[in-house]
Amino acid sequence: PFTVAVNSVAIYCHITLHFGFFLTIINNLPDWLAMRVFPPFRPVIEFRWVMEKQIADVLANQKAEAKPSGGRKTVFSEMVASDIPRSELRPGRLLQEAQSLVGAGFETTAWTLTIGTFHILDNPSVLSRLKSELEEAMPDARSILPLLELEKLPYLSAVSKEGKPTNHSMIHLHVS
């Protein structure tokens, strides 16, 4: 939903580029009104609420080793545990960090995986060889190898490297 929301909100970028006050108006509206007037913004606002809650939880637990209630480390908990000056650990700053991380990482990763998957499926010899290597390495599909073991599979590694965004030869996927 967040990807769809960001893509649907992206059409407003052209407007806000030329009419910056438009974004200022939207940002200053109460959330309930912004979601009603601009429905595509709803998932983005809801995402912000989730991030604000997570940030509040991490900041509330600073003295308890900065681990969130689930016990897993997060970017937030690592920032709180780091030597970043406390003045930099304001909720607003952490929210900006969260939005930057998600914004920078989700669409590029999704697009890379989509294009890579298309080319694997579109090339029967690559798909067959990849499936063979995986079936040999993991005879029981319910028992997936740890990442370190998967990284040792030569054809899987080659296909993965071929699909990286910096490598534009994905269309010519011929791994020997």
N, C-alpha and C positions, 0 to 999 in steps of 0.2 A: 504493500500500500504506500509506503513512503516513497519508493521509486516513482510510482505513478503520480503521486502528489507533486513531487519535485518537478517531474516532466510537465505536468499540467500547469504548475505555477510558473514555469520557465517562459511561457508566452507573455507574461507580464514584464519580463526583463526588458523588452524593447520599449515598453511604456515608461518604466522607471528610469531607463537610461536617459531619456529625454525630459522626463518630468519627475525629477527626484523627489519632489514634495509628495507624490502619490504614495511612495513607500513609507515616507514619514507619517502620512495620515493613517495608512494601514497599521503600522507598528504602534500607533498611539490609540487605536481603537480598542475597546475591551474585547477580549478573546471571543466572547459569545457573539458580539456584533460582527467582528471580522469574519468569523466562520459563517455567519448568516449572509453577509453581503458578498463574500468571496468564498463560496463553497470549496473550490480547489485547495484553499489554504488549510482546511480542517485537519488533514493528516499531518501537515507540517506543525501546526499549533499543538496537536496532541502529542507529537514526537517531542516537542519542546517541554511539555508538561512532564513526560516520562523522564527526560534528561534532568529537569529541575529537581524531581523527586530523588533520583539517584545521586545527584550532587549533594542535596541536603542530607541524605543518609550517610554519605561518605564523610562530609564535613562534621556531622554529628558524632561520628565514630572515630574522629581523629585520634583521640587518646587511646582508643582500643585497637591500636596498630593499623588504623586506617583501612580495615577490611570491611567490605560491605556485608550485609546480613547473610548473604549466601556463602561467604567465606572465600569467594574467588577474587583474585586480583583484577582490577580494572585500570584503565588509563587514569581515572580519577584517583583511585586509591594509591596508585604509584606516584602521582603528582603530589598528593598530600604527604606521602611518606618521604618524598625527595627533599632536597635542600633548597627548593624554591622558596623565596621569601614569603612569609605568611600573607603579606600585603597583596601578593599576586594570586592568592587562592580565594578570591572573591567568587561567589556564585555566578555572577555575570560573566566573569572571565572564563570560568570553567565551562559555562554553557557555550560560549563562543568556541572554545577548544573542541567541545563535543560536536558542534555543528560543522566545524571545519574538517574534523576527522571523518565524520560520516559522509559529508559532502564530497570530500576528496577521494574517498575509498570505495563507495558503493557502486556508483555508475560505471566507473572505469573497470572495476573487477567484473561486474555483471556483463558488461559488453565484451570483455576479453573472453570470458567463459562461454558466452553465447556464440561468438564468432568461431572460437576454437572447436566447440562442440559441433557446430554446423560443418566445418571442414573435415572433422573426423568422421561424422556420419555420411558425408558426401563422398568420401573416399573409401570404398569397400576394402581395399587391401590394407589401409592403415587401421581401419576399425577391426578387421579380422586379426591382424597381428597384435594389436593392443589387447583385444579380448583374450587371445591365446596366452599372452604373457601373464595377464592378470589371473586367468583361470589356473594356470600352472602354479603361480605363486600363492594363490588362495583357492585351493580346491573346495573349501567350504565357504560359500559366499556370505554366510552369516558371521564369519570370523575374519574381520578385516585386519590386515597387517598394520602395525604401528607406522607412523609417518617415516621414521628413520629407515624402516625396511622397504617401504614403498619407494623412497628416494633412491634405493639401490637398484631398482628395476630399470635396465638400460633403455628399453623402448618407451616406457612410460615417461621417464625423465626426458628423453629426446622429444617426445610429443609435447610435453609440458613446456620445455624450453622453446620449442618452435611456436607455441601459442602466445608467448609473452608479447605485450604491446610494443616493445621496442624492436621486435623482429617482424618485419613486414613480409616475410616469405611464407606465411601460413598457407597461402593459396598453393604454393609449390611444395607441399608436405611430402617429401620423399626421404625417409630415414632408412639408412641401410644398416 
